[in-house]
Amino acid sequence: MVIVKDRQGFQKEVLEEKEKAVLVDFYADWCAPCRMMEPILEGLVKDNTDIKVVKVNVDESQELAGEYGVMSIPTMYIFKNGKAVKQLIGLQDQRSLEMAVK
């Protein structure tokens, strides 16, 4: 998993990624459901080499969170070829994430 702290990192890790689907997890350290997502996301990366997970802390990257309309967390976006193709809000299980990415 990659943690992105600014627009430049987001550009490089998400928007310029052409080989893998990217799941962007907008989270905060104080958010209990966000903390519950951590082992699920780790399992997703471990079991799916074609998926990249990028984490964006909404407290540290308010501009990015605002740009993507994040109103509650966790909010996840699936990106393919630099374009957001799906949004998921709230706690998800690994199987749901895998199905959303495919």
Residue pairs with C-beta under 8 A, 6 or more apart in sequence:
1 41
1 42
1 45
1 53
1 54
1 55
2 9
2 13
2 52
2 53
2 54
2 55
3 54
3 55
3 56
3 57
4 10
4 13
4 14
4 54
4 55
4 56
4 61
4 64
5 57
5 60
5 61
6 61
7 63
7 64
10 54
10 56
10 61
10 64
13 22
13 52
13 54
14 22
14 24
14 54
14 79
14 82
15 79
15 82
16 82
17 52
17 79
17 82
18 81
18 82
20 50
20 51
20 52
21 50
21 51
21 52
21 78
21 79
21 80
21 101
22 51
22 52
22 53
22 54
22 78
22 79
22 80
23 41
23 44
23 51
23 52
23 53
23 54
23 76
23 77
23 78
23 79
23 97
23 101
24 53
24 54
24 55
24 56
24 68
24 76
24 77
24 78
24 79
25 34
25 37
25 41
25 53
25 54
25 55
25 56
25 74
25 76
26 56
26 58
26 64
26 65
26 68
26 70
26 73
26 74
26 75
26 76
26 77
27 34
27 37
27 55
27 56
27 57
27 58
27 73
27 74
28 34
28 57
28 58
28 59
28 73
29 35
29 57
29 59
31 73
31 74
33 73
33 74
33 90
33 91
34 73
34 74
36 91
37 74
37 91
37 92
40 92
40 93
40 94
40 97
41 53
41 55
41 97
43 94
44 51
44 53
44 94
44 97
44 98
45 51
45 52
45 53
47 94
47 98
48 98
48 101
51 98
51 101
56 64
56 65
58 65
58 70
58 73
68 75
68 77
68 84
72 89
72 90
74 89
74 90
74 91
74 92
75 87
75 88
75 89
76 87
76 88
76 89
76 92
76 97
77 84
77 86
77 87
77 88
78 84
78 85
78 86
78 87
78 88
78 100
78 101
79 85
86 100
88 96
88 97
88 100
92 100
